[in-house]
Amino acid sequence: MAAKKTKGRQKVEMKRIDNQDDRSITFSRRRSGIYKKASELVVLTGAEITVIVFSPSGNPLSCGHPSVESVINRFLEDPSSMDSTYHVVEARRRMRIEELARNMMKCNVNWTRRRKRATG
C-alpha cells in the first residue's frame, strides 16, 4: 500500500492569524462557508435569516433571505418600514394558515359525522 502524500485535513488551532495576507484569505474563505451554511438553513427549514459580518478592514458584508432589510425590520418589529418582500411573504403565510384551518375544520366535521354513524 502506498504511503499518503499529504497530511489530509488537519484541525486548525483557534488563534489569531498573524500574517495579514493569510488572515484576509482565511476571512474570505470562512465568510463564504458561513453564507453557504445560512443558505442551507433557509432551504432546509424555510427560515428567514440574515448574516452581517465586518471584515478585518471594517467593511460590512451581509447576506439574507428574503432580504437583509426585511429580516432586520422584522427583528426590530417596525411593520411600517418593512419592504414589499416581507408583505408578500406574510400575506402568503396568512393565506396558507387560513387554508389549513379550513381543511382542519372539514376534517373535524367529517370525523364527527363518521363517529356519530358508528355509534348511532
Backbone atoms as SQL, in Angstrom:
CREATE TABLE atoms (id INTEGER PRIMARY KEY, chain TEXT, resi INTEGER, resn TEXT, atom TEXT, x REAL, y REAL, z REAL);
INSERT INTO atoms VALUES
  (1, 'A', 1, 'MET', 'N', 0.833, -1.177, 0.000),
  (2, 'A', 1, 'MET', 'CA', 0.000, 0.000, 0.000),
  (3, 'A', 1, 'MET', 'C', 0.881, 1.245, 0.000),
  (4, 'A', 2, 'ALA', 'N', 0.542, 2.219, -0.857),
  (5, 'A', 2, 'ALA', 'CA', 1.343, 3.433, -0.982),
  (6, 'A', 2, 'ALA', 'C', 1.125, 4.353, 0.221),
  (7, 'A', 3, 'ALA', 'N', 2.183, 5.047, 0.591),
  (8, 'A', 3, 'ALA', 'CA', 2.099, 5.991, 1.710),
  (9, 'A', 3, 'ALA', 'C', 1.328, 7.236, 1.275),
  (10, 'A', 4, 'LYS', 'N', 0.643, 7.857, 2.239),
  (11, 'A', 4, 'LYS', 'CA', -0.100, 9.085, 1.930),
  (12, 'A', 4, 'LYS', 'C', 0.879, 10.191, 1.552),
  (13, 'A', 5, 'LYS', 'N', 0.497, 10.980, 0.539),
  (14, 'A', 5, 'LYS', 'CA', 1.359, 12.069, 0.088),
  (15, 'A', 5, 'LYS', 'C', 1.115, 13.356, 0.869),
  (16, 'A', 6, 'THR', 'N', -0.079, 13.481, 1.477),
  (17, 'A', 6, 'THR', 'CA', -0.391, 14.684, 2.242),
  (18, 'A', 6, 'THR', 'C', -0.819, 14.307, 3.650),
  (19, 'A', 7, 'LYS', 'N', -0.912, 15.291, 4.506),
  (20, 'A', 7, 'LYS', 'CA', -1.379, 15.061, 5.874),
  (21, 'A', 7, 'LYS', 'C', -2.896, 14.980, 5.939),
  (22, 'A', 8, 'GLY', 'N', -3.577, 15.381, 4.872),
  (23, 'A', 8, 'GLY', 'CA', -5.029, 15.381, 4.888),
  (24, 'A', 8, 'GLY', 'C', -5.549, 16.610, 5.610),
  (25, 'A', 9, 'ARG', 'N', -6.782, 16.533, 5.994),
  (26, 'A', 9, 'ARG', 'CA', -7.411, 17.665, 6.665),
  (27, 'A', 9, 'ARG', 'C', -6.994, 17.675, 8.131),
  (28, 'A', 10, 'GLN', 'N', -6.413, 18.774, 8.568),
  (29, 'A', 10, 'GLN', 'CA', -5.912, 18.894, 9.928),
  (30, 'A', 10, 'GLN', 'C', -6.790, 19.840, 10.743),
  (31, 'A', 11, 'LYS', 'N', -6.867, 19.624, 12.037),
  (32, 'A', 11, 'LYS', 'CA', -7.599, 20.526, 12.912),
  (33, 'A', 11, 'LYS', 'C', -6.815, 21.830, 13.019),
  (34, 'A', 12, 'VAL', 'N', -7.543, 22.936, 12.898),
  (35, 'A', 12, 'VAL', 'CA', -6.912, 24.246, 12.945),
  (36, 'A', 12, 'VAL', 'C', -7.015, 24.789, 14.360),
  (37, 'A', 13, 'GLU', 'N', -5.891, 25.214, 14.899),
  (38, 'A', 13, 'GLU', 'CA', -5.888, 25.810, 16.227),
  (39, 'A', 13, 'GLU', 'C', -6.565, 27.176, 16.161),
  (40, 'A', 14, 'MET', 'N', -7.474, 27.434, 17.083),
  (41, 'A', 14, 'MET', 'CA', -8.209, 28.694, 17.087),
  (42, 'A', 14, 'MET', 'C', -7.382, 29.772, 17.775),
  (43, 'A', 15, 'LYS', 'N', -6.656, 30.527, 16.982),
  (44, 'A', 15, 'LYS', 'CA', -5.888, 31.671, 17.472),
  (45, 'A', 15, 'LYS', 'C', -5.777, 32.666, 16.327),
  (46, 'A', 16, 'ARG', 'N', -5.511, 33.895, 16.651),
  (47, 'A', 16, 'ARG', 'CA', -5.412, 34.949, 15.639),
  (48, 'A', 16, 'ARG', 'C', -4.290, 34.622, 14.665),
  (49, 'A', 17, 'ILE', 'N', -4.577, 34.808, 13.384),
  (50, 'A', 17, 'ILE', 'CA', -3.575, 34.591, 12.341),
  (51, 'A', 17, 'ILE', 'C', -2.756, 35.864, 12.227),
  (52, 'A', 18, 'ASP', 'N', -1.454, 35.750, 12.407),
  (53, 'A', 18, 'ASP', 'CA', -0.590, 36.933, 12.449),
  (54, 'A', 18, 'ASP', 'C', -0.364, 37.561, 11.077),
  (55, 'A', 19, 'ASN', 'N', -0.184, 36.754, 10.049),
  (56, 'A', 19, 'ASN', 'CA', 0.098, 37.266, 8.710),
  (57, 'A', 19, 'ASN', 'C', -1.169, 37.878, 8.106),
  (58, 'A', 20, 'GLN', 'N', -1.101, 39.155, 7.714),
  (59, 'A', 20, 'GLN', 'CA', -2.272, 39.880, 7.195),
  (60, 'A', 20, 'GLN', 'C', -2.844, 39.220, 5.947),
  (61, 'A', 21, 'ASP', 'N', -2.009, 38.787, 5.006),
  (62, 'A', 21, 'ASP', 'CA', -2.500, 38.147, 3.783),
  (63, 'A', 21, 'ASP', 'C', -3.217, 36.833, 4.100),
  (64, 'A', 22, 'ASP', 'N', -2.621, 36.024, 4.961),
  (65, 'A', 22, 'ASP', 'CA', -3.248, 34.761, 5.357),
  (66, 'A', 22, 'ASP', 'C', -4.578, 35.008, 6.070),
  (67, 'A', 23, 'ARG', 'N', -4.601, 36.065, 6.911),
  (68, 'A', 23, 'ARG', 'CA', -5.818, 36.395, 7.637),
  (69, 'A', 23, 'ARG', 'C', -6.933, 36.813, 6.671),
  (70, 'A', 24, 'SER', 'N', -6.599, 37.601, 5.655),
  (71, 'A', 24, 'SER', 'CA', -7.594, 38.030, 4.654),
  (72, 'A', 24, 'SER', 'C', -8.130, 36.849, 3.852),
  (73, 'A', 25, 'ILE', 'N', -7.269, 35.960, 3.474),
  (74, 'A', 25, 'ILE', 'CA', -7.683, 34.770, 2.714),
  (75, 'A', 25, 'ILE', 'C', -8.589, 33.892, 3.565),
  (76, 'A', 26, 'THR', 'N', -8.190, 33.674, 4.823),
  (77, 'A', 26, 'THR', 'CA', -8.999, 32.853, 5.730),
  (78, 'A', 26, 'THR', 'C', -10.353, 33.487, 5.969),
  (79, 'A', 27, 'PHE', 'N', -10.379, 34.815, 6.159),
  (80, 'A', 27, 'PHE', 'CA', -11.655, 35.515, 6.363),
  (81, 'A', 27, 'PHE', 'C', -12.573, 35.296, 5.168),
  (82, 'A', 28, 'SER', 'N', -12.053, 35.481, 3.971),
  (83, 'A', 28, 'SER', 'CA', -12.860, 35.327, 2.760),
  (84, 'A', 28, 'SER', 'C', -13.404, 33.909, 2.628),
  (85, 'A', 29, 'ARG', 'N', -12.561, 32.934, 2.867),
  (86, 'A', 29, 'ARG', 'CA', -12.967, 31.536, 2.754),
  (87, 'A', 29, 'ARG', 'C', -14.013, 31.178, 3.812),
  (88, 'A', 30, 'ARG', 'N', -13.774, 31.573, 5.040),
  (89, 'A', 30, 'ARG', 'CA', -14.711, 31.256, 6.115),
  (90, 'A', 30, 'ARG', 'C', -16.029, 32.009, 5.949),
  (91, 'A', 31, 'ARG', 'N', -15.967, 33.252, 5.453),
  (92, 'A', 31, 'ARG', 'CA', -17.191, 34.013, 5.215),
  (93, 'A', 31, 'ARG', 'C', -18.049, 33.291, 4.187),
  (94, 'A', 32, 'SER', 'N', -17.451, 32.790, 3.146),
  (95, 'A', 32, 'SER', 'CA', -18.187, 32.026, 2.142),
  (96, 'A', 32, 'SER', 'C', -18.827, 30.793, 2.761),
  (97, 'A', 33, 'GLY', 'N', -18.109, 30.147, 3.668),
  (98, 'A', 33, 'GLY', 'CA', -18.652, 28.975, 4.351),
  (99, 'A', 33, 'GLY', 'C', -19.851, 29.313, 5.214),
  (100, 'A', 34, 'ILE', 'N', -19.804, 30.445, 5.897),
  (101, 'A', 34, 'ILE', 'CA', -20.937, 30.868, 6.733),
  (102, 'A', 34, 'ILE', 'C', -22.138, 31.171, 5.858),
  (103, 'A', 35, 'TYR', 'N', -21.917, 31.859, 4.737),
  (104, 'A', 35, 'TYR', 'CA', -23.021, 32.176, 3.823),
  (105, 'A', 35, 'TYR', 'C', -23.639, 30.892, 3.276),
  (106, 'A', 36, 'LYS', 'N', -22.800, 29.913, 2.967),
  (107, 'A', 36, 'LYS', 'CA', -23.305, 28.640, 2.449),
  (108, 'A', 36, 'LYS', 'C', -24.162, 27.937, 3.501),
  (109, 'A', 37, 'LYS', 'N', -23.698, 27.908, 4.736),
  (110, 'A', 37, 'LYS', 'CA', -24.475, 27.279, 5.810),
  (111, 'A', 37, 'LYS', 'C', -25.797, 28.011, 6.031),
  (112, 'A', 38, 'ALA', 'N', -25.788, 29.331, 5.942),
  (113, 'A', 38, 'ALA', 'CA', -27.019, 30.103, 6.092),
  (114, 'A', 38, 'ALA', 'C', -28.000, 29.752, 4.974),
  (115, 'A', 39, 'SER', 'N', -27.505, 29.637, 3.749),
  (116, 'A', 39, 'SER', 'CA', -28.357, 29.271, 2.619),
  (117, 'A', 39, 'SER', 'C', -28.945, 27.873, 2.800),
  (118, 'A', 40, 'GLU', 'N', -28.143, 26.949, 3.297),
  (119, 'A', 40, 'GLU', 'CA', -28.643, 25.592, 3.552),
  (120, 'A', 40, 'GLU', 'C', -29.740, 25.604, 4.608),
  (121, 'A', 41, 'LEU', 'N', -29.580, 26.414, 5.636),
  (122, 'A', 41, 'LEU', 'CA', -30.593, 26.521, 6.677),
  (123, 'A', 41, 'LEU', 'C', -31.906, 27.049, 6.110),
  (124, 'A', 42, 'VAL', 'N', -31.823, 28.014, 5.205),
  (125, 'A', 42, 'VAL', 'CA', -33.022, 28.550, 4.559),
  (126, 'A', 42, 'VAL', 'C', -33.715, 27.464, 3.745),
  (127, 'A', 43, 'VAL', 'N', -32.946, 26.725, 2.957),
  (128, 'A', 43, 'VAL', 'CA', -33.520, 25.683, 2.102),
  (129, 'A', 43, 'VAL', 'C', -34.137, 24.567, 2.935),
  (130, 'A', 44, 'LEU', 'N', -33.444, 24.127, 3.969),
  (131, 'A', 44, 'LEU', 'CA', -33.911, 23.004, 4.768),
  (132, 'A', 44, 'LEU', 'C', -35.100, 23.333, 5.657),
  (133, 'A', 45, 'THR', 'N', -35.148, 24.562, 6.187),
  (134, 'A', 45, 'THR', 'CA', -36.170, 24.875, 7.183),
  (135, 'A', 45, 'THR', 'C', -37.117, 25.991, 6.785),
  (136, 'A', 46, 'GLY', 'N', -36.803, 26.722, 5.723),
  (137, 'A', 46, 'GLY', 'CA', -37.641, 27.849, 5.336),
  (138, 'A', 46, 'GLY', 'C', -37.469, 29.042, 6.251),
  (139, 'A', 47, 'ALA', 'N', -36.408, 29.064, 7.022),
  (140, 'A', 47, 'ALA', 'CA', -36.162, 30.154, 7.960),
  (141, 'A', 47, 'ALA', 'C', -35.840, 31.446, 7.218),
  (142, 'A', 48, 'GLU', 'N', -36.136, 32.557, 7.866),
  (143, 'A', 48, 'GLU', 'CA', -35.674, 33.853, 7.379),
  (144, 'A', 48, 'GLU', 'C', -34.388, 34.135, 8.126),
  (145, 'A', 49, 'ILE', 'N', -33.342, 34.528, 7.397),
  (146, 'A', 49, 'ILE', 'CA', -32.032, 34.620, 8.027),
  (147, 'A', 49, 'ILE', 'C', -31.255, 35.804, 7.476),
  (148, 'A', 50, 'THR', 'N', -30.441, 36.399, 8.330),
  (149, 'A', 50, 'THR', 'CA', -29.515, 37.453, 7.926),
  (150, 'A', 50, 'THR', 'C', -28.188, 37.207, 8.616),
  (151, 'A', 51, 'VAL', 'N', -27.113, 37.364, 7.851),
  (152, 'A', 51, 'VAL', 'CA', -25.767, 37.272, 8.398),
  (153, 'A', 51, 'VAL', 'C', -25.079, 38.591, 8.073),
  (154, 'A', 52, 'ILE', 'N', -24.572, 39.264, 9.089),
  (155, 'A', 52, 'ILE', 'CA', -23.836, 40.514, 8.899),
  (156, 'A', 52, 'ILE', 'C', -22.450, 40.312, 9.485),
  (157, 'A', 53, 'VAL', 'N', -21.441, 40.603, 8.672),
  (158, 'A', 53, 'VAL', 'CA', -20.056, 40.401, 9.076),
  (159, 'A', 53, 'VAL', 'C', -19.271, 41.663, 8.726),
  (160, 'A', 54, 'PHE', 'N', -18.395, 42.072, 9.611),
  (161, 'A', 54, 'PHE', 'CA', -17.482, 43.164, 9.314),
  (162, 'A', 54, 'PHE', 'C', -16.115, 42.568, 9.041),
  (163, 'A', 55, 'SER', 'N', -15.540, 42.908, 7.897),
  (164, 'A', 55, 'SER', 'CA', -14.232, 42.381, 7.525),
  (165, 'A', 55, 'SER', 'C', -13.163, 42.960, 8.450),
  (166, 'A', 56, 'PRO', 'N', -11.967, 42.359, 8.439),
  (167, 'A', 56, 'PRO', 'CA', -10.878, 42.909, 9.260),
  (168, 'A', 56, 'PRO', 'C', -10.579, 44.370, 8.934),
  (169, 'A', 57, 'SER', 'N', -10.878, 44.802, 7.717),
  (170, 'A', 57, 'SER', 'CA', -10.640, 46.196, 7.343),
  (171, 'A', 57, 'SER', 'C', -11.821, 47.096, 7.700),
  (172, 'A', 58, 'GLY', 'N', -12.909, 46.492, 8.268),
  (173, 'A', 58, 'GLY', 'CA', -14.043, 47.285, 8.715),
  (174, 'A', 58, 'GLY', 'C', -15.194, 47.393, 7.740),
  (175, 'A', 59, 'ASN', 'N', -15.099, 46.725, 6.601),
  (176, 'A', 59, 'ASN', 'CA', -16.181, 46.779, 5.618),
  (177, 'A', 59, 'ASN', 'C', -17.328, 45.863, 6.034),
  (178, 'A', 60, 'PRO', 'N', -18.563, 46.368, 6.016),
  (179, 'A', 60, 'PRO', 'CA', -19.696, 45.498, 6.343),
  (180, 'A', 60, 'PRO', 'C', -20.074, 44.630, 5.147),
  (181, 'A', 61, 'LEU', 'N', -20.318, 43.357, 5.408),
  (182, 'A', 61, 'LEU', 'CA', -20.740, 42.409, 4.377),
  (183, 'A', 61, 'LEU', 'C', -21.957, 41.681, 4.924),
  (184, 'A', 62, 'SER', 'N', -22.917, 41.378, 4.048),
  (185, 'A', 62, 'SER', 'CA', -24.130, 40.732, 4.544),
  (186, 'A', 62, 'SER', 'C', -24.781, 39.879, 3.475),
  (187, 'A', 63, 'CYS', 'N', -25.600, 38.950, 3.938),
  (188, 'A', 63, 'CYS', 'CA', -26.485, 38.195, 3.061),
  (189, 'A', 63, 'CYS', 'C', -27.734, 37.890, 3.874),
  (190, 'A', 64, 'GLY', 'N', -28.849, 37.718, 3.188),
  (191, 'A', 64, 'GLY', 'CA', -30.076, 37.443, 3.908),
  (192, 'A', 64, 'GLY', 'C', -31.151, 36.897, 3.003),
  (193, 'A', 65, 'HIS', 'N', -32.111, 36.221, 3.608),
  (194, 'A', 65, 'HIS', 'CA', -33.258, 35.706, 2.866),
  (195, 'A', 65, 'HIS', 'C', -34.516, 35.941, 3.683),
  (196, 'A', 66, 'PRO', 'N', -35.545, 36.569, 3.167),
  (197, 'A', 66, 'PRO', 'CA', -35.717, 37.039, 1.800),
  (198, 'A', 66, 'PRO', 'C', -34.846, 38.250, 1.478),
  (199, 'A', 67, 'SER', 'N', -34.539, 39.105, 2.438),
  (200, 'A', 67, 'SER', 'CA', -33.549, 40.163, 2.260),
  (201, 'A', 67, 'SER', 'C', -33.050, 40.575, 3.636),
  (202, 'A', 68, 'VAL', 'N', -31.886, 41.172, 3.644),
  (203, 'A', 68, 'VAL', 'CA', -31.312, 41.620, 4.910),
  (204, 'A', 68, 'VAL', 'C', -32.256, 42.620, 5.579),
  (205, 'A', 69, 'GLU', 'N', -32.773, 43.568, 4.793),
  (206, 'A', 69, 'GLU', 'CA', -33.637, 44.613, 5.343),
  (207, 'A', 69, 'GLU', 'C', -34.902, 44.040, 5.962),
  (208, 'A', 70, 'SER', 'N', -35.545, 43.103, 5.264),
  (209, 'A', 70, 'SER', 'CA', -36.802, 42.564, 5.792),
  (210, 'A', 70, 'SER', 'C', -36.598, 41.786, 7.080),
  (211, 'A', 71, 'VAL', 'N', -35.501, 41.045, 7.185),
  (212, 'A', 71, 'VAL', 'CA', -35.246, 40.280, 8.402),
  (213, 'A', 71, 'VAL', 'C', -34.913, 41.225, 9.563),
  (214, 'A', 72, 'ILE', 'N', -34.109, 42.237, 9.298),
  (215, 'A', 72, 'ILE', 'CA', -33.769, 43.196, 10.349),
  (216, 'A', 72, 'ILE', 'C', -35.014, 43.951, 10.792),
  (217, 'A', 73, 'ASN', 'N', -35.831, 44.397, 9.843),
  (218, 'A', 73, 'ASN', 'CA', -37.060, 45.105, 10.199),
  (219, 'A', 73, 'ASN', 'C', -37.991, 44.215, 11.011),
  (220, 'A', 74, 'ARG', 'N', -38.084, 42.957, 10.624),
  (221, 'A', 74, 'ARG', 'CA', -38.925, 42.032, 11.384),
  (222, 'A', 74, 'ARG', 'C', -38.384, 41.856, 12.794),
  (223, 'A', 75, 'PHE', 'N', -37.062, 41.761, 12.903),
  (224, 'A', 75, 'PHE', 'CA', -36.427, 41.622, 14.210),
  (225, 'A', 75, 'PHE', 'C', -36.721, 42.844, 15.081),
  (226, 'A', 76, 'LEU', 'N', -36.664, 44.012, 14.486),
  (227, 'A', 76, 'LEU', 'CA', -36.922, 45.248, 15.225),
  (228, 'A', 76, 'LEU', 'C', -38.415, 45.508, 15.409),
  (229, 'A', 77, 'GLU', 'N', -39.264, 44.725, 14.731),
  (230, 'A', 77, 'GLU', 'CA', -40.715, 44.799, 14.827),
  (231, 'A', 77, 'GLU', 'C', -41.257, 46.197, 14.546),
  (232, 'A', 78, 'ASP', 'N', -40.854, 46.723, 13.405),
  (233, 'A', 78, 'ASP', 'CA', -41.387, 48.006, 12.951),
  (234, 'A', 78, 'ASP', 'C', -42.104, 47.755, 11.634),
  (235, 'A', 79, 'PRO', 'N', -43.381, 47.326, 11.680),
  (236, 'A', 79, 'PRO', 'CA', -44.086, 46.923, 10.470),
  (237, 'A', 79, 'PRO', 'C', -44.188, 48.019, 9.416),
  (238, 'A', 80, 'SER', 'N', -44.166, 49.275, 9.799),
  (239, 'A', 80, 'SER', 'CA', -44.321, 50.342, 8.808),
  (240, 'A', 80, 'SER', 'C', -43.121, 50.464, 7.880),
  (241, 'A', 81, 'SER', 'N', -41.957, 49.964, 8.304),
  (242, 'A', 81, 'SER', 'CA', -40.769, 50.100, 7.468),
  (243, 'A', 81, 'SER', 'C', -40.404, 48.807, 6.739),
  (244, 'A', 82, 'MET', 'N', -41.251, 47.798, 6.784),
  (245, 'A', 82, 'MET', 'CA', -40.954, 46.527, 6.126),
  (246, 'A', 82, 'MET', 'C', -40.986, 46.698, 4.611),
  (247, 'A', 83, 'ASP', 'N', -40.091, 46.018, 3.926),
  (248, 'A', 83, 'ASP', 'CA', -40.096, 46.113, 2.472),
  (249, 'A', 83, 'ASP', 'C', -41.206, 45.243, 1.877),
  (250, 'A', 84, 'SER', 'N', -41.425, 45.384, 0.577),
  (251, 'A', 84, 'SER', 'CA', -42.547, 44.694, -0.070),
  (252, 'A', 84, 'SER', 'C', -42.392, 43.179, -0.034),
  (253, 'A', 85, 'THR', 'N', -41.176, 42.668, -0.023),
  (254, 'A', 85, 'THR', 'CA', -40.962, 41.225, 0.032),
  (255, 'A', 85, 'THR', 'C', -41.570, 40.651, 1.304),
  (256, 'A', 86, 'TYR', 'N', -41.371, 41.318, 2.408),
  (257, 'A', 86, 'TYR', 'CA', -41.921, 40.845, 3.671),
  (258, 'A', 86, 'TYR', 'C', -43.440, 40.777, 3.595),
  (259, 'A', 87, 'HIS', 'N', -44.064, 41.816, 3.040),
  (260, 'A', 87, 'HIS', 'CA', -45.522, 41.852, 2.975),
  (261, 'A', 87, 'HIS', 'C', -46.066, 40.720, 2.104),
  (262, 'A', 88, 'VAL', 'N', -45.394, 40.429, 1.009),
  (263, 'A', 88, 'VAL', 'CA', -45.822, 39.327, 0.143),
  (264, 'A', 88, 'VAL', 'C', -45.694, 37.994, 0.878),
  (265, 'A', 89, 'VAL', 'N', -44.571, 37.791, 1.532),
  (266, 'A', 89, 'VAL', 'CA', -44.345, 36.543, 2.274),
  (267, 'A', 89, 'VAL', 'C', -45.361, 36.416, 3.406),
  (268, 'A', 90, 'GLU', 'N', -45.601, 37.499, 4.124),
  (269, 'A', 90, 'GLU', 'CA', -46.541, 37.475, 5.241),
  (270, 'A', 90, 'GLU', 'C', -47.971, 37.213, 4.763),
  (271, 'A', 91, 'ALA', 'N', -48.356, 37.821, 3.639),
  (272, 'A', 91, 'ALA', 'CA', -49.701, 37.585, 3.092),
  (273, 'A', 91, 'ALA', 'C', -49.855, 36.126, 2.682),
  (274, 'A', 92, 'ARG', 'N', -48.847, 35.558, 2.056),
  (275, 'A', 92, 'ARG', 'CA', -48.888, 34.152, 1.645),
  (276, 'A', 92, 'ARG', 'C', -48.979, 33.242, 2.867),
  (277, 'A', 93, 'ARG', 'N', -48.239, 33.576, 3.905),
  (278, 'A', 93, 'ARG', 'CA', -48.264, 32.782, 5.135),
  (279, 'A', 93, 'ARG', 'C', -49.660, 32.804, 5.758),
  (280, 'A', 94, 'ARG', 'N', -50.262, 33.986, 5.810),
  (281, 'A', 94, 'ARG', 'CA', -51.612, 34.088, 6.376),
  (282, 'A', 94, 'ARG', 'C', -52.626, 33.289, 5.561),
  (283, 'A', 95, 'MET', 'N', -52.521, 33.367, 4.216),
  (284, 'A', 95, 'MET', 'CA', -53.433, 32.608, 3.357),
  (285, 'A', 95, 'MET', 'C', -53.282, 31.117, 3.609),
  (286, 'A', 96, 'ARG', 'N', -52.055, 30.651, 3.740),
  (287, 'A', 96, 'ARG', 'CA', -51.797, 29.229, 3.973),
  (288, 'A', 96, 'ARG', 'C', -52.358, 28.785, 5.327),
  (289, 'A', 97, 'ILE', 'N', -52.206, 29.609, 6.341),
  (290, 'A', 97, 'ILE', 'CA', -52.749, 29.280, 7.665),
  (291, 'A', 97, 'ILE', 'C', -54.269, 29.185, 7.600),
  (292, 'A', 98, 'GLU', 'N', -54.907, 30.134, 6.909),
  (293, 'A', 98, 'GLU', 'CA', -56.364, 30.099, 6.767),
  (294, 'A', 98, 'GLU', 'C', -56.814, 28.851, 6.011),
  (295, 'A', 99, 'GLU', 'N', -56.083, 28.492, 4.967),
  (296, 'A', 99, 'GLU', 'CA', -56.399, 27.287, 4.190),
  (297, 'A', 99, 'GLU', 'C', -56.279, 26.040, 5.066),
  (298, 'A', 100, 'LEU', 'N', -55.223, 25.950, 5.850),
  (299, 'A', 100, 'LEU', 'CA', -55.040, 24.809, 6.739),
  (300, 'A', 100, 'LEU', 'C', -56.136, 24.754, 7.804),
  (301, 'A', 101, 'ALA', 'N', -56.537, 25.913, 8.313),
  (302, 'A', 101, 'ALA', 'CA', -57.605, 25.950, 9.309),
  (303, 'A', 101, 'ALA', 'C', -58.920, 25.455, 8.706),
  (304, 'A', 102, 'ARG', 'N', -59.231, 25.866, 7.468),
  (305, 'A', 102, 'ARG', 'CA', -60.456, 25.388, 6.797),
  (306, 'A', 102, 'ARG', 'C', -60.405, 23.879, 6.599),
  (307, 'A', 103, 'ASN', 'N', -59.267, 23.370, 6.159),
  (308, 'A', 103, 'ASN', 'CA', -59.114, 21.924, 5.970),
  (309, 'A', 103, 'ASN', 'C', -59.270, 21.176, 7.286),
  (310, 'A', 104, 'MET', 'N', -58.729, 21.727, 8.348),
  (311, 'A', 104, 'MET', 'CA', -58.854, 21.087, 9.653),
  (312, 'A', 104, 'MET', 'C', -60.311, 21.053, 10.099),
  (313, 'A', 105, 'MET', 'N', -61.046, 22.140, 9.858),
  (314, 'A', 105, 'MET', 'CA', -62.468, 22.182, 10.220),
  (315, 'A', 105, 'MET', 'C', -63.243, 21.129, 9.437),
  (316, 'A', 106, 'LYS', 'N', -62.965, 20.990, 8.140),
  (317, 'A', 106, 'LYS', 'CA', -63.634, 19.975, 7.320),
  (318, 'A', 106, 'LYS', 'C', -63.349, 18.577, 7.864),
  (319, 'A', 107, 'CYS', 'N', -62.088, 18.338, 8.213),
  (320, 'A', 107, 'CYS', 'CA', -61.718, 17.031, 8.768),
  (321, 'A', 107, 'CYS', 'C', -62.450, 16.769, 10.075),
  (322, 'A', 108, 'ASN', 'N', -62.546, 17.779, 10.930),
  (323, 'A', 108, 'ASN', 'CA', -63.260, 17.622, 12.202),
  (324, 'A', 108, 'ASN', 'C', -64.736, 17.322, 11.973),
  (325, 'A', 109, 'VAL', 'N', -65.370, 18.011, 11.020),
  (326, 'A', 109, 'VAL', 'CA', -66.782, 17.778, 10.714),
  (327, 'A', 109, 'VAL', 'C', -66.965, 16.352, 10.203),
  (328, 'A', 110, 'ASN', 'N', -66.118, 15.936, 9.261),
  (329, 'A', 110, 'ASN', 'CA', -66.202, 14.573, 8.725),
  (330, 'A', 110, 'ASN', 'C', -65.968, 13.527, 9.814),
  (331, 'A', 111, 'TRP', 'N', -65.021, 13.755, 10.679),
  (332, 'A', 111, 'TRP', 'CA', -64.728, 12.814, 11.754),
  (333, 'A', 111, 'TRP', 'C', -65.926, 12.709, 12.704),
  (334, 'A', 112, 'THR', 'N', -66.522, 13.848, 13.021),
  (335, 'A', 112, 'THR', 'CA', -67.687, 13.847, 13.913),
  (336, 'A', 112, 'THR', 'C', -68.847, 13.088, 13.280),
  (337, 'A', 113, 'ARG', 'N', -69.101, 13.307, 11.993),
  (338, 'A', 113, 'ARG', 'CA', -70.180, 12.591, 11.294),
  (339, 'A', 113, 'ARG', 'C', -69.936, 11.085, 11.303),
  (340, 'A', 114, 'ARG', 'N', -68.726, 10.672, 10.990),
  (341, 'A', 114, 'ARG', 'CA', -68.391, 9.251, 10.981),
  (342, 'A', 114, 'ARG', 'C', -68.519, 8.634, 12.369),
  (343, 'A', 115, 'ARG', 'N', -68.146, 9.367, 13.358),
  (344, 'A', 115, 'ARG', 'CA', -68.228, 8.863, 14.734),
  (345, 'A', 115, 'ARG', 'C', -69.695, 8.685, 15.146),
  (346, 'A', 116, 'LYS', 'N', -70.541, 9.645, 14.761),
  (347, 'A', 116, 'LYS', 'CA', -71.957, 9.525, 15.085),
  (348, 'A', 116, 'LYS', 'C', -72.578, 8.333, 14.389),
  (349, 'A', 117, 'ARG', 'N', -72.201, 8.100, 13.112),
  (350, 'A', 117, 'ARG', 'CA', -72.745, 6.933, 12.362),
  (351, 'A', 117, 'ARG', 'C', -72.292, 5.634, 13.004),
  (352, 'A', 118, 'ALA', 'N', -71.043, 5.606, 13.466),
  (353, 'A', 118, 'ALA', 'CA', -70.505, 4.375, 14.044),
  (354, 'A', 118, 'ALA', 'C', -71.146, 4.057, 15.394),
  (355, 'A', 119, 'THR', 'N', -71.468, 5.074, 16.152),
  (356, 'A', 119, 'THR', 'CA', -72.034, 4.847, 17.494),
  (357, 'A', 119, 'THR', 'C', -73.549, 4.905, 17.489),
  (358, 'A', 120, 'GLY', 'N', -74.154, 5.476, 16.471),
  (359, 'A', 120, 'GLY', 'CA', -75.592, 5.703, 16.484),
  (360, 'A', 120, 'GLY', 'C', -76.327, 4.747, 15.673);
